Amino acid sequence: MSKIMTYDYWVENFKPIKNHLVKYDQLTFETYDEEYEFVKSANPNCVWTEVDGDSGTYIVSGLHWVNRIHYYITENPWEDEYTEVPTWVYRTCDCADEETDGVLTWDGDPNPDCPECDEGMIDIPCETVVDLKDIYGQETDIVG
Ligand SMILES: [Zn+2]
């Protein structure tokens, strides 16, 4: 079972460092070349991976390969290897769903004129503990 926390709590407590290898003010590190080399040279317990999931993106503890988007390095090490920090959550809009044998699936063809969604996706707020309880269930322990 993952430990789920809000992004704000994560930033405040783990303190992601700035990427000094780029001229922009950013916290993320690329998945290739010198930025990736730097990530690999960091304390493994201070490395986090932002990954692409089924219904959004989230930051997870550790260096991962599958579905990676980019990396973060924090000042403070993680302790729980199953820590999860949602950064973007969406649901599929009704206009992009297709019912096949009673199961709703993404039909890949959302209505471009739909007022509800952006290309078939509707963003779900995921910033606060309340937001995350709405997503994961009221019984879920959310750190935030
Ligand atoms: Zn729609």
py3Dmol code that shows the C-alpha trace and the ligand (Angstrom):
import py3Dmol

protein = """\
ATOM      1  CA  MET A   1       0.000   0.000   0.000  1.00  0.00           C
ATOM      2  CA  SER A   2       1.447   3.304  -1.065  1.00  0.00           C
ATOM      3  CA  LYS A   3       1.853   6.271   1.179  1.00  0.00           C
ATOM      4  CA  ILE A   4       0.060   9.119  -0.576  1.00  0.00           C
ATOM      5  CA  MET A   5       0.937  12.737   0.049  1.00  0.00           C
ATOM      6  CA  THR A   6       0.099  16.125  -1.377  1.00  0.00           C
ATOM      7  CA  TYR A   7       2.582  17.870  -3.641  1.00  0.00           C
ATOM      8  CA  ASP A   8       2.852  20.841  -1.259  1.00  0.00           C
ATOM      9  CA  TYR A   9       3.668  18.575   1.665  1.00  0.00           C
ATOM     10  CA  TRP A  10       6.237  16.758  -0.445  1.00  0.00           C
ATOM     11  CA  VAL A  11       7.967  19.988  -1.493  1.00  0.00           C
ATOM     12  CA  GLU A  12       8.007  21.327   2.045  1.00  0.00           C
ATOM     13  CA  ASN A  13       9.299  18.166   3.658  1.00  0.00           C
ATOM     14  CA  PHE A  14      11.637  16.636   1.096  1.00  0.00           C
ATOM     15  CA  LYS A  15      12.820  19.863  -0.551  1.00  0.00           C
ATOM     16  CA  PRO A  16      13.466  19.148  -4.235  1.00  0.00           C
ATOM     17  CA  ILE A  17      16.690  20.796  -5.371  1.00  0.00           C
ATOM     18  CA  LYS A  18      16.982  23.067  -8.383  1.00  0.00           C
ATOM     19  CA  ASN A  19      18.410  21.631 -11.539  1.00  0.00           C
ATOM     20  CA  HIS A  20      21.692  23.544 -11.791  1.00  0.00           C
ATOM     21  CA  LEU A  21      22.472  21.986 -15.200  1.00  0.00           C
ATOM     22  CA  VAL A  22      19.909  24.061 -17.050  1.00  0.00           C
ATOM     23  CA  LYS A  23      19.546  27.789 -17.307  1.00  0.00           C
ATOM     24  CA  TYR A  24      15.856  27.710 -16.459  1.00  0.00           C
ATOM     25  CA  ASP A  25      14.542  27.773 -12.949  1.00  0.00           C
ATOM     26  CA  GLN A  26      13.288  24.220 -12.689  1.00  0.00           C
ATOM     27  CA  LEU A  27      13.231  21.254 -10.363  1.00  0.00           C
ATOM     28  CA  THR A  28      13.034  18.465 -12.899  1.00  0.00           C
ATOM     29  CA  PHE A  29      15.894  16.482 -14.388  1.00  0.00           C
ATOM     30  CA  GLU A  30      15.795  14.927 -17.833  1.00  0.00           C
ATOM     31  CA  THR A  31      15.947  11.188 -18.450  1.00  0.00           C
ATOM     32  CA  TYR A  32      19.044  11.346 -20.634  1.00  0.00           C
ATOM     33  CA  ASP A  33      22.565  12.744 -20.983  1.00  0.00           C
ATOM     34  CA  GLU A  34      24.240  14.728 -18.224  1.00  0.00           C
ATOM     35  CA  GLU A  35      21.066  15.413 -16.283  1.00  0.00           C
ATOM     36  CA  TYR A  36      20.394  11.678 -16.080  1.00  0.00           C
ATOM     37  CA  GLU A  37      24.033  11.015 -15.157  1.00  0.00           C
ATOM     38  CA  PHE A  38      23.657  13.505 -12.333  1.00  0.00           C
ATOM     39  CA  VAL A  39      20.475  11.786 -11.128  1.00  0.00           C
ATOM     40  CA  LYS A  40      22.256   8.426 -11.119  1.00  0.00           C
ATOM     41  CA  SER A  41      25.140   9.881  -9.113  1.00  0.00           C
ATOM     42  CA  ALA A  42      22.833  11.254  -6.408  1.00  0.00           C
ATOM     43  CA  ASN A  43      21.936   9.439  -3.203  1.00  0.00           C
ATOM     44  CA  PRO A  44      19.401   6.849  -4.481  1.00  0.00           C
ATOM     45  CA  ASN A  45      17.153   7.585  -1.509  1.00  0.00           C
ATOM     46  CA  CYS A  46      16.906  11.208  -2.600  1.00  0.00           C
ATOM     47  CA  VAL A  47      15.830  10.395  -6.157  1.00  0.00           C
ATOM     48  CA  TRP A  48      12.190  10.448  -7.268  1.00  0.00           C
ATOM     49  CA  THR A  49      10.593   9.687 -10.626  1.00  0.00           C
ATOM     50  CA  GLU A  50       7.562  11.409 -12.099  1.00  0.00           C
ATOM     51  CA  VAL A  51       5.654   8.747 -14.021  1.00  0.00           C
ATOM     52  CA  ASP A  52       2.736   8.572 -16.366  1.00  0.00           C
ATOM     53  CA  GLY A  53      -0.078   6.489 -14.873  1.00  0.00           C
ATOM     54  CA  ASP A  54      -3.485   5.311 -16.027  1.00  0.00           C
ATOM     55  CA  SER A  55      -5.298   8.446 -14.952  1.00  0.00           C
ATOM     56  CA  GLY A  56      -2.635  11.094 -14.600  1.00  0.00           C
ATOM     57  CA  THR A  57       0.908  11.641 -13.444  1.00  0.00           C
ATOM     58  CA  TYR A  58       2.529  11.174 -10.075  1.00  0.00           C
ATOM     59  CA  ILE A  59       5.897  11.358  -8.393  1.00  0.00           C
ATOM     60  CA  VAL A  60       7.105   8.131  -6.810  1.00  0.00           C
ATOM     61  CA  SER A  61      10.123   7.460  -4.623  1.00  0.00           C
ATOM     62  CA  GLY A  62      13.167   5.946  -6.289  1.00  0.00           C
ATOM     63  CA  LEU A  63      14.708   5.767  -9.734  1.00  0.00           C
ATOM     64  CA  HIS A  64      12.320   4.124 -12.174  1.00  0.00           C
ATOM     65  CA  TRP A  65      12.454   3.440 -15.857  1.00  0.00           C
ATOM     66  CA  VAL A  66       8.951   2.431 -16.884  1.00  0.00           C
ATOM     67  CA  ASN A  67       6.646   5.321 -17.842  1.00  0.00           C
ATOM     68  CA  ARG A  68       9.137   7.874 -16.546  1.00  0.00           C
ATOM     69  CA  ILE A  69       8.687  11.530 -17.493  1.00  0.00           C
ATOM     70  CA  HIS A  70      11.545  13.084 -15.535  1.00  0.00           C
ATOM     71  CA  TYR A  71      13.320  12.928 -12.209  1.00  0.00           C
ATOM     72  CA  TYR A  72      13.613  14.953  -9.031  1.00  0.00           C
ATOM     73  CA  ILE A  73      16.350  15.004  -6.437  1.00  0.00           C
ATOM     74  CA  THR A  74      15.466  16.036  -2.903  1.00  0.00           C
ATOM     75  CA  GLU A  75      17.555  17.311  -0.016  1.00  0.00           C
ATOM     76  CA  ASN A  76      15.873  14.921   2.382  1.00  0.00           C
ATOM     77  CA  PRO A  77      15.758  11.174   1.662  1.00  0.00           C
ATOM     78  CA  TRP A  78      12.526   9.226   1.401  1.00  0.00           C
ATOM     79  CA  GLU A  79      11.968   6.450   3.901  1.00  0.00           C
ATOM     80  CA  ASP A  80       9.048   4.641   2.364  1.00  0.00           C
ATOM     81  CA  GLU A  81       9.760   3.162  -1.042  1.00  0.00           C
ATOM     82  CA  TYR A  82       6.065   3.236  -1.914  1.00  0.00           C
ATOM     83  CA  THR A  83       5.494   6.934  -1.553  1.00  0.00           C
ATOM     84  CA  GLU A  84       3.222   8.456  -4.187  1.00  0.00           C
ATOM     85  CA  VAL A  85       2.581  12.139  -4.901  1.00  0.00           C
ATOM     86  CA  PRO A  86      -0.179  12.816  -7.467  1.00  0.00           C
ATOM     87  CA  THR A  87       0.643  15.794  -9.693  1.00  0.00           C
ATOM     88  CA  TRP A  88      -2.106  15.583 -12.271  1.00  0.00           C
ATOM     89  CA  VAL A  89      -5.273  13.507 -12.222  1.00  0.00           C
ATOM     90  CA  TYR A  90      -7.916  13.312 -14.917  1.00  0.00           C
ATOM     91  CA  ARG A  91     -10.922  11.314 -15.857  1.00  0.00           C
ATOM     92  CA  THR A  92     -12.274  10.452 -19.250  1.00  0.00           C
ATOM     93  CA  CYS A  93     -15.185  12.564 -20.411  1.00  0.00           C
ATOM     94  CA  ASP A  94     -18.453  10.869 -21.310  1.00  0.00           C
ATOM     95  CA  CYS A  95     -18.068  12.111 -24.877  1.00  0.00           C
ATOM     96  CA  ALA A  96     -14.946   9.987 -25.309  1.00  0.00           C
ATOM     97  CA  ASP A  97     -16.294   6.856 -23.695  1.00  0.00           C
ATOM     98  CA  GLU A  98     -17.636   3.961 -25.604  1.00  0.00           C
ATOM     99  CA  GLU A  99     -19.616   1.176 -24.079  1.00  0.00           C
ATOM    100  CA  THR A 100     -18.575  -2.232 -25.279  1.00  0.00           C
ATOM    101  CA  ASP A 101     -20.214  -5.230 -23.649  1.00  0.00           C
ATOM    102  CA  GLY A 102     -21.169  -3.074 -20.699  1.00  0.00           C
ATOM    103  CA  VAL A 103     -17.621  -1.811 -20.142  1.00  0.00           C
ATOM    104  CA  LEU A 104     -16.762   1.818 -20.687  1.00  0.00           C
ATOM    105  CA  THR A 105     -13.563   2.330 -22.601  1.00  0.00           C
ATOM    106  CA  TRP A 106     -11.799   5.282 -24.157  1.00  0.00           C
ATOM    107  CA  ASP A 107     -12.891   5.349 -27.793  1.00  0.00           C
ATOM    108  CA  GLY A 108     -10.044   7.601 -28.866  1.00  0.00           C
ATOM    109  CA  ASP A 109     -12.442   9.977 -30.521  1.00  0.00           C
ATOM    110  CA  PRO A 110     -13.677  12.692 -28.160  1.00  0.00           C
ATOM    111  CA  ASN A 111     -16.074  15.342 -29.391  1.00  0.00           C
ATOM    112  CA  PRO A 112     -13.986  18.437 -30.264  1.00  0.00           C
ATOM    113  CA  ASP A 113     -16.959  20.699 -29.483  1.00  0.00           C
ATOM    114  CA  CYS A 114     -17.621  19.196 -26.061  1.00  0.00           C
ATOM    115  CA  PRO A 115     -17.897  22.003 -23.481  1.00  0.00           C
ATOM    116  CA  GLU A 116     -16.967  19.676 -20.611  1.00  0.00           C
ATOM    117  CA  CYS A 117     -13.534  18.482 -21.567  1.00  0.00           C
ATOM    118  CA  ASP A 118     -10.236  19.110 -23.239  1.00  0.00           C
ATOM    119  CA  GLU A 119      -9.726  16.411 -25.867  1.00  0.00           C
ATOM    120  CA  GLY A 120     -11.731  13.925 -23.858  1.00  0.00           C
ATOM    121  CA  MET A 121     -10.024  14.567 -20.540  1.00  0.00           C
ATOM    122  CA  ILE A 122     -11.336  16.400 -17.500  1.00  0.00           C
ATOM    123  CA  ASP A 123      -8.841  17.502 -14.875  1.00  0.00           C
ATOM    124  CA  ILE A 124      -9.578  16.511 -11.312  1.00  0.00           C
ATOM    125  CA  PRO A 125      -8.147  18.713  -8.536  1.00  0.00           C
ATOM    126  CA  CYS A 126      -5.395  16.903  -6.627  1.00  0.00           C
ATOM    127  CA  GLU A 127      -3.708  19.606  -4.562  1.00  0.00           C
ATOM    128  CA  THR A 128      -5.157  19.129  -1.108  1.00  0.00           C
ATOM    129  CA  VAL A 129      -5.836  16.301   1.328  1.00  0.00           C
ATOM    130  CA  VAL A 130      -9.560  16.767   0.663  1.00  0.00           C
ATOM    131  CA  ASP A 131      -8.990  16.478  -3.109  1.00  0.00           C
ATOM    132  CA  LEU A 132      -6.952  13.316  -2.662  1.00  0.00           C
ATOM    133  CA  LYS A 133      -9.494  11.720  -0.339  1.00  0.00           C
ATOM    134  CA  ASP A 134     -12.111  12.315  -3.029  1.00  0.00           C
ATOM    135  CA  ILE A 135      -9.892  10.417  -5.451  1.00  0.00           C
ATOM    136  CA  TYR A 136      -8.518   7.615  -3.281  1.00  0.00           C
ATOM    137  CA  GLY A 137     -11.426   7.224  -0.869  1.00  0.00           C
ATOM    138  CA  GLN A 138     -12.304   8.855   2.442  1.00  0.00           C
ATOM    139  CA  GLU A 139     -10.675   6.015   4.419  1.00  0.00           C
ATOM    140  CA  THR A 140      -7.318   6.497   2.753  1.00  0.00           C
ATOM    141  CA  ASP A 141      -4.560   8.002   4.829  1.00  0.00           C
ATOM    142  CA  ILE A 142      -3.303  11.070   3.032  1.00  0.00           C
ATOM    143  CA  VAL A 143      -0.227  12.882   4.261  1.00  0.00           C
ATOM    144  CA  GLY A 144      -0.533  16.597   3.779  1.00  0.00           C
TER     145      GLY A 144
END
"""
ligand_1 = """\
1
ZN
Zn -16.175 15.731 -23.544
"""
view = py3Dmol.view(width=600, height=400)
view.addModel(protein, "pdb")
view.setStyle({"model": 0}, {"cartoon": {"style": "trace"}})
view.addModel(ligand_1, "xyz")
view.setStyle({"model": 1}, {"stick": {}})
view.zoomTo()
view.show()
